[in-house]
Amino acid sequence: MKKFAVLLLVAVAMLMPALASGSQETGPIVLTLSEVHAEGYPTTLADYEFARLVEERTEGRIQIDVYSGGTLYGEETGSIEALQIGDLAFARVSASPVASYVPALNVIQLPYLYRDGDHMWQVLNSEIGQDMLNEIESSGSGLVGLCYYDAGARNFYTTTPVTCAADMAGLKIRLQNNPMMVEMVQLLGGNGVTGIGPNDVYSAIQQGTIDGAENNWPTYESMGDYQVAPYFVLDGHTRVPEILLASKAVLDTLDPADVEIIKECAKETQAYEIEQWALREQSSEAKVTSEGVVVTELTPEQLQEFQDKMAPLYTEYGAGYEDLIAQIQNMGL
């Protein structure tokens, strides 16, 4: 019996190196990140930087594969659903759909809320913005908000000049499927048109189905819309940030120390994405203006005219958040 026990111990000792080697051969944990924007887009570049930092800081224990161009999920709502059930680890999405779980996020999307981009980042990096980000995790949605990314300002571009609110009268403007945005255009005297995908805006303008649309500089340029709607008014009606989300179900399977590293790396990429966004905005603006686009910069009085027409919208969508709205508007003054 003693001899058998000794032989058993020897056999186990011989197996230990093989077991250890087998453990090493399992390799790193590979997680996936879904991105609807194309390669080279500022948020996509930030996704890759996030993946690089995580692999570096975890010493290769965690690798993140980035799938851009909507190759995993063509719609951001689809990636959010995948995050909730743990089929996806990360996704970069607009703040708009996340507001379904954190209603306060609707407030930071109100038209003409911010004076400029610096004002928006003051808010997002303050306790107000960070509380909203933290609330995503505590909402029970199964989502974890890691950081905000820049998506610039959305501006109107049309087939005829717009230099004041009255010029919007009767114009058919393509919008995202968002009731608040439709009402915004109606308050300006125009007609909001939904149901037209971003890839179809060019042809819809060309065919006269719509008189224009609204978006940021990079989209205006990359989609070629400037060729059929050459009047771009810098009204900056909305600044809706992007959010890098994680799946709580996936994070719960990881070592807590690695989860903290992931969160830290995400925060670091925010500044990187903002820088990339600024560079892309500059190059897009330079390209379209060199090809004859007429850019209208509104005077403070003209912009105030647009803002004043939004009062009913603030009453409707800002109900219950009046103090928060005032706090945001007064920040930095």
FISE-374291 format. One line per 5 residues: number of its first residue (from 1); their letters; for each residue z, x, y of N, C-alpha, C, O. Coordinates in steps of 0.2 Angstrom, whole numbers. Layout:
N
NUM> a> Z/X/Y/Z/X/Y/Z/X/Y/Z/X/Y | ...
This chain:
333
1> mkkfa> 0/4/-6/0/0/0/0/4/6/-4/3/11 | 4/10/6/5/14/12/-2/18/13/-4/19/18 | -5/19/7/-11/23/8/-17/18/11/-21/20/15 | -17/12/9/-21/7/12/-20/6/19/-25/6/23 | -14/6/21/-12/5/29/-15/11/32/-18/11/38
6> vlllv> -14/17/30/-16/23/33/-24/23/34/-27/25/39 | -27/21/28/-35/21/28/-37/16/34/-42/17/37 | -33/10/34/-35/5/39/-35/8/46/-39/7/50 | -29/12/47/-28/14/54/-34/19/56/-36/20/61 | -36/23/51/-41/28/52/-47/25/53/-51/27/58
11> avaml> -49/19/50/-55/16/51/-55/13/58/-60/13/61 | -50/10/60/-49/7/67/-50/12/72/-54/11/77 | -47/18/71/-48/24/76/-55/26/76/-57/28/82 | -59/26/71/-66/28/71/-70/23/74/-75/24/77 | -68/16/74/-72/11/77/-71/11/85/-75/8/88
16> mpala> -65/13/87/-64/12/94/-69/15/99/-71/12/104 | -71/21/98/-77/24/102/-83/19/102/-86/18/107 | -85/17/96/-90/13/96/-89/6/99/-94/4/103 | -83/3/99/-82/-3/103/-82/-2/110/-85/-6/114 | -79/4/112/-80/6/119/-87/6/122/-89/4/127
21> sgsqe> -91/10/117/-98/11/119/-101/4/120/-106/3/124 | -100/0/115/-103/-7/115/-101/-10/121/-106/-14/124 | -95/-10/124/-93/-13/130/-97/-11/136/-99/-15/140 | -98/-4/136/-102/-1/141/-109/-4/141/-112/-5/147 | -112/-5/135/-119/-7/135/-120/-14/137/-126/-16/138
26> tgpiv> -115/-18/138/-116/-25/140/-119/-24/148/-122/-29/150 | -118/-19/151/-121/-18/158/-117/-22/163/-112/-25/162 | -120/-22/169/-117/-25/175/-118/-33/174/-122/-36/170 | -114/-36/178/-115/-44/179/-120/-45/184/-120/-42/189 | -125/-49/182/-131/-50/186/-131/-57/188/-131/-62/184
31> ltlse> -131/-58/195/-130/-64/198/-137/-66/202/-140/-61/204 | -138/-72/203/-145/-74/207/-143/-77/214/-138/-80/215 | -148/-75/218/-148/-78/225/-154/-81/227/-160/-78/226 | -154/-88/229/-160/-91/230/-161/-91/238/-157/-93/242 | -168/-90/240/-170/-90/247/-177/-93/248/-181/-92/244
36> vhaeg> -177/-98/252/-184/-102/253/-188/-98/257/-194/-99/257 | -186/-94/262/-190/-90/266/-194/-84/262/-192/-82/257 | -199/-82/265/-203/-77/262/-200/-70/263/-196/-69/266 | -204/-65/259/-202/-58/259/-203/-56/266/-208/-58/270 | -198/-52/269/-199/-49/276/-196/-53/281/-195/-51/287
41> ypttl> -194/-60/279/-191/-64/284/-184/-61/286/-181/-59/281 | -181/-62/292/-175/-59/293/-169/-61/288/-165/-57/286 | -169/-68/286/-163/-70/281/-165/-67/275/-160/-65/271 | -171/-66/273/-172/-63/266/-170/-55/266/-168/-53/262 | -172/-52/272/-170/-45/273/-162/-44/272/-159/-40/269
46> adyef> -158/-49/275/-151/-49/275/-149/-51/268/-144/-48/265 | -152/-55/264/-151/-56/257/-151/-49/253/-146/-48/249 | -156/-46/254/-157/-39/250/-151/-34/252/-149/-30/248 | -150/-34/259/-144/-30/261/-138/-32/258/-134/-28/256 | -136/-38/258/-130/-41/254/-130/-38/247/-125/-36/245
51> arlve> -136/-39/243/-136/-37/236/-135/-29/236/-131/-27/231 | -138/-26/240/-137/-18/240/-130/-16/241/-127/-12/238 | -126/-20/246/-119/-18/248/-115/-20/242/-110/-16/240 | -116/-26/239/-112/-28/233/-112/-23/227/-107/-21/224 | -118/-21/226/-119/-16/220/-116/-10/222/-113/-7/217
56> erteg> -117/-7/228/-114/-1/230/-106/-1/230/-103/3/227 | -103/-7/233/-96/-7/233/-92/-9/227/-87/-7/226 | -96/-12/222/-93/-13/215/-95/-8/210/-93/-8/204 | -98/-3/213/-100/3/209/-104/1/203/-104/3/197 | -109/-4/204/-113/-6/199/-111/-11/195/-115/-14/190
61> riqid> -105/-14/196/-102/-19/191/-106/-26/192/-107/-29/187 | -108/-27/198/-111/-33/200/-118/-31/203/-118/-28/208 | -123/-35/201/-130/-34/204/-132/-41/206/-131/-46/202 | -136/-41/211/-138/-48/214/-146/-48/214/-148/-44/218 | -149/-52/210/-156/-53/211/-158/-58/216/-156/-64/215
66> vysgg> -162/-56/221/-164/-61/226/-171/-64/224/-176/-60/223 | -171/-70/224/-178/-74/223/-180/-77/230/-177/-82/232 | -185/-74/233/-187/-77/239/-193/-82/239/-195/-83/233 | -195/-85/244/-201/-89/244/-200/-95/240/-205/-99/239 | -194/-97/239/-192/-104/236/-195/-103/228/-196/-109/225
71> tlyge> -195/-97/225/-197/-97/218/-192/-100/213/-194/-102/208 | -186/-100/215/-181/-103/211/-180/-111/213/-180/-115/208 | -179/-112/219/-178/-119/222/-182/-119/228/-180/-116/233 | -187/-124/228/-191/-125/234/-188/-128/240/-190/-127/246 | -182/-132/238/-179/-136/243/-171/-133/243/-169/-132/238
76> etgsi> -169/-133/249/-162/-130/250/-157/-135/247/-152/-133/244 | -158/-141/247/-154/-146/243/-153/-145/236/-148/-146/233 | -159/-143/233/-159/-141/226/-155/-135/224/-151/-135/219 | -155/-130/229/-151/-124/227/-143/-126/228/-139/-123/225 | -142/-130/233/-135/-132/234/-132/-136/228/-126/-134/226
81> ealqi> -136/-140/225/-134/-143/219/-133/-138/213/-128/-139/209 | -137/-133/213/-137/-128/207/-130/-124/208/-127/-122/204 | -129/-123/215/-122/-119/216/-116/-123/214/-111/-120/211 | -116/-130/215/-111/-134/213/-109/-134/206/-103/-135/204 | -114/-133/202/-113/-134/195/-113/-127/191/-112/-126/185
86> gdlaf> -114/-122/196/-113/-115/193/-119/-112/190/-119/-107/186 | -125/-115/191/-131/-113/188/-134/-107/193/-139/-104/191 | -132/-107/199/-134/-102/204/-128/-99/207/-123/-102/208 | -128/-92/209/-122/-89/212/-122/-89/219/-117/-91/222 | -128/-88/222/-129/-88/230/-135/-91/232/-140/-92/229
91> arvsa> -135/-94/238/-141/-97/242/-140/-96/249/-134/-97/252 | -145/-95/252/-145/-95/260/-148/-102/262/-154/-103/260 | -144/-106/266/-147/-112/267/-145/-114/275/-141/-110/278 | -148/-119/278/-147/-121/284/-140/-124/284/-138/-127/279 | -137/-124/290/-130/-128/291/-131/-135/290/-126/-139/288
96> spvas> -137/-138/291/-138/-145/291/-136/-149/285/-132/-153/285 | -139/-147/279/-137/-150/273/-129/-149/271/-126/-153/268 | -126/-144/273/-119/-142/272/-115/-147/276/-109/-148/274 | -117/-150/281/-113/-155/285/-111/-161/281/-107/-164/283 | -115/-162/276/-113/-168/271/-106/-167/268/-103/-172/267
101> yvpal> -104/-161/268/-97/-159/265/-92/-158/270/-86/-158/269 | -95/-155/276/-90/-153/281/-93/-156/288/-97/-153/291 | -91/-163/289/-94/-166/295/-94/-163/302/-98/-164/306 | -88/-158/302/-88/-155/309/-94/-150/310/-95/-149/316 | -97/-149/305/-103/-144/306/-109/-148/310/-113/-145/313
106> nviql> -108/-155/310/-113/-159/314/-112/-157/321/-117/-158/325 | -106/-156/323/-105/-154/330/-109/-148/333/-111/-149/338 | -109/-143/329/-112/-137/331/-120/-138/331/-123/-133/333 | -122/-143/329/-130/-145/329/-132/-149/335/-138/-151/335 | -127/-152/339/-129/-156/344/-134/-153/349/-133/-147/351
111> pylyr> -139/-157/352/-144/-154/356/-141/-152/363/-136/-155/365 | -143/-146/365/-141/-143/371/-134/-142/372/-130/-142/377 | -131/-140/366/-123/-139/366/-122/-132/369/-117/-131/372 | -126/-127/367/-125/-120/369/-129/-118/375/-135/-120/376 | -126/-113/379/-130/-111/385/-135/-106/383/-141/-105/386
116> dgdhm> -134/-102/377/-138/-97/375/-136/-95/368/-131/-97/365 | -139/-90/365/-138/-87/359/-131/-84/359/-127/-84/354 | -129/-80/364/-123/-77/364/-117/-82/364/-112/-81/361 | -118/-87/368/-113/-93/368/-112/-95/360/-106/-97/358 | -117/-97/357/-117/-99/350/-113/-94/346/-109/-96/342
121> wqvln> -114/-88/346/-111/-83/342/-103/-82/344/-99/-81/340 | -102/-83/350/-95/-84/352/-91/-89/349/-86/-88/346 | -95/-95/348/-92/-100/345/-91/-99/337/-86/-100/334 | -96/-97/334/-96/-96/327/-92/-90/325/-89/-91/319 | -91/-85/329/-86/-80/327/-79/-81/329/-75/-77/328
126> seigq> -78/-87/333/-71/-89/335/-68/-92/329/-70/-93/324 | -62/-94/330/-58/-98/326/-61/-105/324/-61/-107/318 | -65/-108/329/-68/-114/328/-74/-113/322/-74/-117/317 | -78/-108/323/-83/-107/318/-80/-105/311/-83/-107/306 | -75/-100/311/-73/-98/305/-69/-103/301/-69/-103/295
131> dmlne> -66/-108/305/-62/-113/301/-67/-118/298/-66/-120/292 | -73/-119/301/-78/-123/298/-81/-120/292/-82/-123/287 | -82/-113/292/-84/-109/286/-79/-110/281/-81/-111/275 | -72/-109/282/-67/-109/277/-67/-117/274/-65/-117/268 | -68/-121/278/-68/-128/276/-73/-130/271/-72/-135/267
136> iessg> -78/-126/271/-83/-127/265/-80/-127/259/-81/-131/254 | -76/-121/258/-72/-120/251/-67/-125/250/-66/-127/244 | -63/-127/255/-58/-132/254/-60/-139/253/-56/-144/252 | -67/-140/254/-69/-147/254/-70/-150/247/-71/-156/247 | -69/-146/242/-70/-149/235/-77/-149/233/-79/-152/228
141> sglvg> -82/-146/237/-89/-147/236/-91/-142/230/-97/-143/228 | -87/-137/229/-89/-132/224/-93/-127/227/-96/-122/224 | -93/-127/234/-97/-122/238/-92/-117/242/-86/-119/243 | -94/-111/243/-90/-106/247/-94/-103/252/-99/-101/251 | -92/-104/259/-96/-102/264/-94/-94/265/-88/-93/266
146> lcyyd> -99/-90/265/-98/-83/265/-99/-80/273/-95/-76/275 | -104/-82/276/-105/-80/283/-111/-84/286/-114/-88/282 | -112/-83/292/-117/-87/296/-123/-82/297/-122/-76/298 | -129/-84/297/-135/-80/299/-138/-84/305/-137/-90/306 | -142/-80/309/-145/-82/315/-152/-86/313/-155/-83/308
151> agarn> -154/-91/316/-160/-95/315/-163/-96/322/-168/-100/322 | -161/-93/327/-163/-94/334/-163/-101/337/-159/-105/334 | -166/-102/342/-167/-108/345/-173/-112/343/-178/-109/343 | -172/-119/343/-178/-123/342/-181/-125/348/-177/-128/352 | -187/-125/349/-190/-127/356/-196/-131/354/-199/-131/349
156> fyttt> -198/-135/359/-204/-139/358/-211/-135/360/-211/-131/364 | -216/-137/356/-222/-134/357/-227/-140/356/-227/-144/352 | -232/-140/361/-236/-146/362/-243/-144/364/-245/-139/365 | -248/-150/363/-255/-149/365/-256/-149/373/-261/-148/375 | -251/-152/376/-251/-153/384/-245/-150/387/-240/-149/383
161> pvtca> -245/-147/393/-239/-144/396/-233/-149/397/-234/-155/398 | -227/-146/395/-221/-149/396/-217/-145/401/-215/-139/399 | -216/-147/407/-212/-143/412/-205/-147/414/-201/-144/417 | -205/-154/412/-199/-158/414/-199/-163/408/-203/-164/404 | -193/-167/408/-192/-172/403/-197/-177/403/-199/-180/398
166> admag> -199/-179/409/-204/-184/410/-211/-183/406/-214/-187/404 | -212/-176/405/-218/-174/402/-218/-176/394/-223/-175/391 | -212/-177/392/-211/-179/385/-213/-186/383/-214/-188/377 | -214/-190/388/-216/-197/387/-222/-198/383/-227/-196/385 | -221/-202/378/-226/-204/373/-229/-199/368/-233/-200/364
171> lkirl> -226/-193/369/-228/-188/364/-226/-189/357/-220/-190/356 | -230/-188/352/-228/-188/345/-226/-181/343/-230/-177/342 | -220/-180/341/-217/-174/340/-215/-174/332/-210/-178/330 | -217/-169/328/-215/-168/322/-208/-165/321/-206/-161/325 | -204/-168/317/-197/-166/317/-195/-166/309/-198/-168/305
176> qnnpm> -189/-162/308/-186/-162/302/-183/-169/300/-183/-173/305 | -182/-171/294/-180/-177/292/-172/-178/294/-168/-177/290 | -171/-179/301/-164/-179/303/-164/-184/308/-167/-184/314 | -160/-190/307/-159/-195/312/-157/-193/319/-160/-196/324 | -153/-188/319/-151/-186/326/-156/-183/330/-157/-184/336
181> mvemv> -161/-179/327/-166/-176/330/-171/-182/332/-174/-181/338 | -173/-187/328/-177/-192/330/-175/-196/336/-179/-197/340 | -168/-197/336/-165/-200/342/-166/-196/348/-167/-198/354 | -165/-189/347/-166/-185/353/-172/-185/356/-173/-186/362 | -178/-185/352/-184/-186/355/-186/-193/358/-189/-193/364
186> qllgg> -183/-198/355/-183/-205/358/-180/-205/365/-183/-208/370 | -174/-202/366/-171/-202/372/-175/-198/378/-174/-199/383 | -179/-193/375/-183/-190/380/-190/-193/382/-194/-191/386 | -191/-199/378/-196/-203/380/-202/-202/375/-207/-205/375 | -201/-198/370/-206/-197/365/-205/-200/358/-201/-205/358
191> ngvtg> -209/-199/353/-209/-202/347/-208/-197/342/-212/-193/341 | -202/-197/338/-201/-192/333/-205/-194/326/-204/-200/324 | -208/-189/323/-212/-191/317/-209/-186/312/-209/-180/312 | -207/-190/306/-204/-186/300/-209/-187/295/-214/-190/295 | -208/-183/289/-212/-184/283/-218/-179/283/-222/-179/279
196> igpnd> -218/-175/288/-224/-169/288/-221/-163/287/-216/-160/290 | -223/-160/281/-220/-153/279/-222/-148/284/-227/-148/287 | -218/-142/284/-220/-137/289/-227/-134/288/-230/-131/293 | -229/-134/282/-236/-131/280/-241/-136/283/-247/-134/283 | -240/-142/284/-245/-147/286/-245/-148/294/-249/-152/296
201> vysai> -240/-145/298/-240/-146/305/-246/-144/308/-249/-148/312 | -249/-139/306/-255/-136/310/-261/-141/309/-264/-143/314 | -262/-144/303/-268/-149/302/-266/-155/305/-270/-159/308 | -260/-157/306/-258/-164/309/-259/-164/316/-261/-168/319 | -258/-158/319/-259/-157/326/-266/-157/328/-269/-160/332
206> qqgti> -270/-153/323/-277/-152/324/-281/-159/324/-286/-161/327 | -278/-164/319/-281/-170/318/-279/-175/323/-281/-181/323 | -274/-174/327/-271/-178/332/-266/-183/329/-264/-188/333 | -264/-182/323/-258/-186/321/-252/-185/325/-248/-190/325 | -251/-179/327/-245/-178/331/-247/-174/337/-253/-171/337
211> dgaen> -243/-174/342/-245/-170/348/-241/-163/349/-242/-159/354 | -237/-162/344/-233/-156/344/-228/-156/339/-227/-160/335 | -224/-151/339/-218/-150/335/-212/-146/338/-213/-145/344 | -207/-144/335/-202/-140/337/-200/-135/332/-199/-137/326 | -199/-129/334/-196/-124/330/-195/-118/333/-195/-117/339
216> nwpty> -193/-112/330/-191/-106/333/-198/-102/333/-203/-103/331 | -197/-96/337/-203/-92/338/-206/-89/331/-212/-90/331 | -202/-87/327/-206/-84/321/-210/-89/317/-215/-88/314 | -207/-96/316/-211/-101/313/-217/-103/316/-222/-104/314 | -216/-104/323/-222/-105/327/-227/-100/326/-233/-102/326
221> esmgd> -226/-94/326/-231/-89/325/-233/-88/318/-239/-88/317 | -229/-88/313/-231/-87/306/-235/-93/303/-239/-91/299 | -234/-99/306/-237/-104/303/-244/-105/307/-248/-109/305 | -245/-102/312/-251/-102/316/-252/-108/320/-257/-110/323 | -246/-112/321/-246/-118/325/-248/-117/333/-250/-121/336
226> yqvap> -247/-111/335/-248/-109/342/-256/-110/343/-258/-110/349 | -260/-109/338/-267/-110/339/-269/-117/341/-275/-118/344 | -265/-122/339/-267/-129/341/-262/-132/345/-264/-138/348 | -257/-129/347/-252/-132/351/-250/-126/356/-244/-123/355 | -254/-124/361/-252/-118/364/-247/-118/370/-247/-114/374
231> yfvld> -244/-124/371/-239/-124/376/-232/-124/373/-230/-129/369 | -228/-119/375/-221/-118/372/-216/-119/377/-216/-114/382 | -212/-123/377/-207/-124/382/-200/-122/380/-197/-124/374 | -197/-117/383/-190/-114/381/-185/-119/383/-181/-117/387 | -184/-124/379/-178/-129/381/-172/-127/376/-167/-129/378
236> ghtrv> -173/-124/371/-168/-122/366/-164/-128/364/-157/-127/364 | -167/-133/362/-163/-140/361/-158/-139/356/-152/-142/356 | -159/-135/351/-154/-134/345/-154/-127/343/-159/-124/343 | -148/-125/341/-147/-119/338/-143/-120/332/-137/-120/332 | -146/-121/326/-143/-122/320/-143/-116/316/-148/-114/313
241> peill> -137/-113/314/-136/-107/311/-138/-108/303/-137/-114/301 | -139/-103/300/-140/-103/293/-133/-101/290/-129/-98/293 | -132/-102/283/-126/-101/280/-127/-98/273/-131/-100/270 | -124/-92/272/-125/-89/265/-119/-92/261/-113/-91/262 | -121/-96/256/-116/-99/252/-115/-96/245/-120/-93/242
246> askav> -110/-97/242/-108/-95/235/-106/-101/231/-103/-106/234 | -107/-100/224/-104/-105/220/-97/-104/218/-95/-98/216 | -93/-108/219/-85/-107/217/-85/-106/210/-81/-102/208 | -89/-110/206/-88/-110/199/-90/-103/196/-87/-100/192 | -95/-99/200/-97/-93/198/-92/-88/200/-90/-83/196
251> ldtld> -89/-88/206/-84/-84/209/-78/-84/205/-75/-79/204 | -76/-90/202/-70/-90/198/-71/-86/192/-65/-85/188 | -77/-84/189/-77/-81/183/-77/-73/184/-76/-69/180 | -77/-71/191/-76/-64/192/-69/-61/194/-65/-65/195 | -69/-55/193/-62/-52/195/-61/-53/203/-65/-52/207
256> padve> -55/-56/204/-53/-57/211/-55/-51/216/-56/-53/222 | -54/-45/214/-55/-40/218/-62/-39/220/-64/-38/225 | -67/-41/215/-74/-41/216/-76/-47/221/-81/-46/225 | -72/-52/220/-74/-58/224/-72/-56/232/-76/-58/236 | -67/-52/233/-66/-50/240/-71/-45/242/-73/-46/248
261> iikec> -73/-41/238/-79/-36/240/-85/-40/242/-88/-39/247 | -87/-45/238/-92/-50/239/-92/-53/246/-96/-53/250 | -86/-55/248/-85/-59/254/-85/-54/260/-88/-55/265 | -83/-48/259/-83/-43/264/-90/-41/265/-92/-40/271 | -94/-40/260/-101/-37/261/-105/-43/264/-109/-41/269
266> aketq> -104/-49/263/-107/-54/266/-106/-54/274/-111/-55/278 | -100/-53/276/-98/-53/283/-102/-47/286/-104/-48/292 | -102/-42/283/-105/-36/286/-113/-37/287/-116/-35/292 | -116/-41/283/-123/-43/284/-125/-47/290/-131/-48/292 | -120/-51/292/-121/-55/298/-124/-51/304/-129/-53/306
271> ayeie> -121/-46/306/-124/-42/311/-131/-39/310/-135/-39/314 | -132/-37/304/-138/-35/302/-144/-40/302/-149/-39/305 | -142/-46/300/-147/-52/301/-148/-53/308/-154/-55/310 | -143/-53/312/-144/-55/319/-149/-50/322/-153/-52/326 | -148/-44/320/-152/-38/323/-160/-39/321/-164/-39/325
276> qwalr> -160/-41/314/-167/-42/311/-170/-48/315/-176/-48/316 | -166/-53/316/-169/-59/319/-172/-58/326/-177/-60/328 | -168/-54/330/-170/-52/337/-176/-49/337/-181/-50/341 | -177/-44/332/-183/-40/332/-189/-45/330/-195/-44/333 | -188/-49/325/-194/-54/323/-195/-58/329/-201/-60/330
281> eqsse> -190/-61/332/-192/-65/338/-196/-62/343/-201/-65/346 | -195/-56/345/-198/-52/350/-205/-51/348/-210/-51/352 | -206/-49/341/-213/-48/339/-217/-54/339/-223/-54/340 | -214/-60/337/-218/-66/336/-220/-68/343/-225/-71/344 | -215/-68/348/-216/-70/355/-222/-65/358/-227/-68/361
286> akvts> -222/-59/357/-227/-54/359/-234/-56/357/-239/-56/360 | -234/-58/350/-241/-59/347/-244/-66/350/-249/-66/352 | -240/-71/350/-243/-77/353/-244/-77/360/-249/-80/362 | -240/-74/364/-242/-74/371/-248/-69/373/-252/-71/377 | -249/-64/368/-255/-60/369/-261/-64/367/-267/-62/369
291> egvvv> -260/-70/364/-266/-74/362/-267/-80/366/-270/-85/364 | -263/-80/372/-265/-86/377/-260/-91/377/-261/-96/380 | -254/-91/373/-249/-96/373/-246/-97/380/-244/-91/383 | -245/-103/383/-242/-104/389/-235/-105/388/-233/-110/385 | -230/-101/390/-223/-102/389/-220/-104/396/-221/-101/401
296> teltp> -216/-110/395/-213/-112/401/-205/-111/401/-202/-114/396 | -203/-108/406/-195/-107/406/-193/-112/411/-195/-112/417 | -188/-116/409/-185/-122/413/-180/-119/418/-176/-114/416 | -180/-122/424/-175/-120/429/-169/-123/426/-169/-128/422 | -163/-121/429/-157/-124/427/-157/-132/429/-154/-136/425
301> eqlqe> -160/-134/434/-160/-141/436/-165/-145/431/-163/-150/429 | -170/-142/429/-175/-145/424/-171/-146/417/-172/-151/414 | -168/-140/415/-164/-141/409/-159/-146/409/-157/-149/404 | -155/-146/415/-150/-151/415/-153/-158/414/-149/-163/412 | -159/-159/416/-162/-166/416/-163/-168/408/-161/-173/406
306> fqdkm> -165/-163/404/-165/-164/397/-158/-165/394/-157/-170/390 | -153/-161/396/-146/-162/394/-143/-169/395/-140/-172/391 | -144/-171/401/-142/-178/404/-144/-184/399/-140/-188/398 | -150/-183/397/-153/-189/393/-149/-189/386/-151/-194/382 | -146/-184/384/-142/-184/378/-136/-187/377/-133/-187/372
311> aplyt> -133/-190/383/-127/-193/383/-126/-198/378/-120/-198/374 | -130/-203/376/-129/-208/371/-128/-204/364/-125/-207/359 | -132/-199/363/-132/-195/357/-125/-192/356/-122/-192/350 | -122/-189/361/-115/-186/360/-110/-192/359/-105/-191/356 | -111/-198/362/-106/-203/361/-106/-205/354/-101/-207/351
316> eygag> -113/-206/351/-113/-208/344/-111/-203/339/-107/-204/334 | -114/-197/339/-113/-192/334/-107/-187/336/-104/-184/331 | -104/-187/342/-98/-183/343/-92/-187/343/-87/-185/345 | -92/-194/341/-86/-198/341/-81/-195/336/-82/-193/331 | -75/-194/339/-69/-191/336/-69/-183/337/-64/-180/335
321> yedli> -74/-180/339/-74/-173/340/-75/-171/348/-77/-166/350 | -73/-176/352/-74/-175/359/-70/-169/362/-73/-165/366 | -64/-167/359/-60/-161/361/-64/-155/359/-64/-150/363 | -66/-155/353/-69/-149/350/-76/-148/354/-77/-142/355 | -80/-153/356/-86/-152/360/-84/-149/366/-88/-144/368
326> aqiqn> -79/-151/370/-77/-149/376/-75/-141/375/-76/-137/380 | -71/-140/370/-69/-133/369/-75/-128/368/-75/-123/371 | -80/-131/364/-86/-127/363/-90/-126/370/-92/-120/371 | -91/-131/373/-94/-131/380/-91/-126/385/-95/-123/389 | -85/-126/385/-81/-122/390/-80/-115/387/-77/-111/391
331> mgl> -81/-113/381/-80/-106/379/-84/-101/383/-90/-102/383 | -80/-96/385/-84/-91/388/-85/-92/396/-87/-87/399 | -83/-98/398/-84/-99/405/-78/-96/410/-78/-97/416
